[in-house]
Amino acid sequence: MKEIIVTIDVEDWFQCESMRGKFPIDTWGSQQYRVERNVERILCLLEEKGASATFFCLANIAEKFPSLISSIHESGHEIASHGYNHVMLNQLSDDEITEDLYKSKNILENIICSHVDGYRAPTFSIASHVYPILKKLGYKYDSSLNLFQGHDRYGSVNPLEFENLENGILMHNSGIREFTIPTISKFGASIPWGGGGYFRLLPYFVYKKGVQSYLNYNDFFMFYLHPWELDPDQPKISDISLSNKFRHYNNLARTYEKFSSLLNDFKGVSISNYDRNTPSNIT
């Protein structure tokens, strides 16, 4: 089977950008946390399928549920950083970004007693000036560059700053490797295909064909998912915009079954276990 890199962005249902207007950070402590049960479902499914994954963990969650982070790590999966409070990087100064990246890395490393090498920006909001900060703080790779340019929240970078190492992996001139989020080309257009809402929106047989097509020309496929996307019983918030409501709640009831099918059809590996990019080779 062809390999896909499986990544899980560990955040709870009220912490994503679509819910930010309704649930600002200072309200999080009074919300119904569901992340533990949802991550445990993912861990059980990964074990059943013999797959490994990289878990990009929000350090705010790690502080509240350190045993959850330990459980992920002890199950043989990679722990990486998703920042501290899931604030998009374009809303922070460089000093605030540095503090966020340092704090989140330090919290996670203290829990697992091991290095944290990877980072994914909230809502893929990466920018060129963030890479030198990652390098300075000891990160070795990033996986925030979503190659789809039509999303209103994704970040952007200068392509001239990168060297193409292999299909899907770039090297930034700061020395940080970039594991990109894939798109596929259809009818002359670039279509997002990495996971998340796009995975939930499409029928599984269509999504599978897209992954197979991508792997015909690329060495791996980068897949991402959030624990709340497997949870159709989470609270339903009515007073958010129609676009945010669609982004968040579309097809939640079908995600677990589709994720299980994906792990049946493709070999799932973490970034650190990817054959040609073990931690010792990431510089």
Salt bridges, closest charged atoms under 4 A:
ASP9 OD1 - ARG120 NH1 2.91
ASP9 OD2 - HIS226 NE2 3.66
GLU11 OE1 - HIS82 NE2 3.04
GLU11 OE1 - HIS86 NE2 2.99
GLU48 OE2 - LYS49 NZ 3.43
ASP94 OD1 - HIS129 ND1 2.82
GLU109 OE2 - LYS105 NZ 2.63
ASP152 OD1 - HIS151 ND1 3.25
ASP152 OD1 - ARG247 NH2 2.90
GLU161 OE1 - HIS172 NE2 2.77
GLU166 OE1 - ARG276 NE 3.86
GLU229 OE2 - ARG200 NE 2.57
GLU229 OE1 - HIS226 ND1 2.84
ASP231 OD2 - ARG34 NE 2.51
ASP239 OD2 - LYS22 NZ 2.76
ASP265 OD2 - LYS208 NZ 3.54
